[in-house]
Amino acid sequence: MTDRSAVDTIRGYFYQFDLSILSILNLASLSDSVEIECIEDVDIRTATEITATQCKYYSKTEYNHSVIKDAVKHMVSHFKEGLAGGKSKIYYSIKGHYSSGQEKLDGGIDVEFLKKNFLTYSEGKGAAKVTHYHHSELGLSDAELAEFLKYLTIDVRAKNFDEQYDQVLVALRSNLGGTPFSAEYFHYNNALAVIRELSINAAPADRRITKREFLARINTSTVLFNEWFVEKKGKKAHFAALRKEYFTELNVSPYERFFLVEMDADSYLRGDLKELFFELSRKWAKLSAREPSPFCPYIYVHGIPASELRALKRELSTEGFKLIDGYDFQDADFSYHSIAEKATHGNGVKIKVLNSISDLEQTVNAITKTRRIYQFHLGRSYFDYDNPAVRHVKIQVQQLADVKSII
């Protein structure tokens, strides 16, 4: 597969995922549900009916009847099974986006058109060529085919990739509120993860979700590192959007900022963490003699061994990078009064290091100034702080180096 065709295939997957998300969000009732990849790509189940929808995304391909022929044949076969089994009728829907050729269906579909263009096909070549009549092989009469057409909808003018995506974001804000950023980076990001998780379940019952359940699962305020979402946005653009939302200030206010980062033991290098300390201090400390309210950031490193943290602090101190950690002398207890000491041009404190979750929690609780917590986690978040007065941003990353790219 060429790079170009690979991109087109991935966009096709996203187009189907987005249609699934939009189908759930547009359900009228919270108890209505959607099944992912059951009868068709998306099955919409309400209290009164079921609609099986298949979507096609061919933005560079002209529409021809052959493109959706297999989908129609499959739906007719399913319709026949329902007739034979005495099952309730199911509605069928095909949505497609094409570069041109949509006018080929402008005249509508009757039984003869259905049989000629969708249910008749040939196999083999030359003398071995055999023509098949799918409706005849199924034993369907014209009256039964006419009945099938009552349950079939074909839309070959479906929205393009970006238009449908915009519809999804609008629907997310309509259902959950929030800003355009939260709709995309919280709710859509999570929705994409939920749909992908459902689609790989083996049992159809495990691929069904109600609108109520879906909204509950995606309504979080954590930026997850969803590989599919990052694939769609691009890693560079993903980091740039996070930086713009949370870490770009024209005039940095003298808030108490807590940066929480997680160490990956398999890829940890002391030099990388040192560079992060330097970058945090450079960007989020104001210590000039003319600064009326000097300040510097706090940092907590999750998962770092105590011995390595001591070695790192010793090395930074030796290099003249002054820090404090709330311990005034050997064997002293942690003092939030000590670590909350104001950093100034005179004392030269460039960063404040919190050695443990307990030290972190004590400090955040004790400070009365404006506080902001930025937690970067590799897997699950490791610090919960539920206080409406404190902004707590949770961002999942793949590695420590990602933090520097974001801030």
PyMOL commands that set and color helices and strands:
alter all, ss='L'
color gray80, all
select helices_A, chain A and resi 3-25+65-85+102-105+111-117+126-128+134-138+142-150+161-176+180-199+204-207+211-218+227-233+235-246+270-284+306-318+336-339+357-366+400-406
alter helices_A, ss='H'
color red, helices_A
select strands_A, chain A and resi 33-36+42-45+50-62+91-100+120-123+130-133+152-155+208-210+222-223+256-262+298-302+323-324+351-354+371-377+391-396
alter strands_A, ss='S'
color yellow, strands_A
deselect
rebuild
show_as cartoon
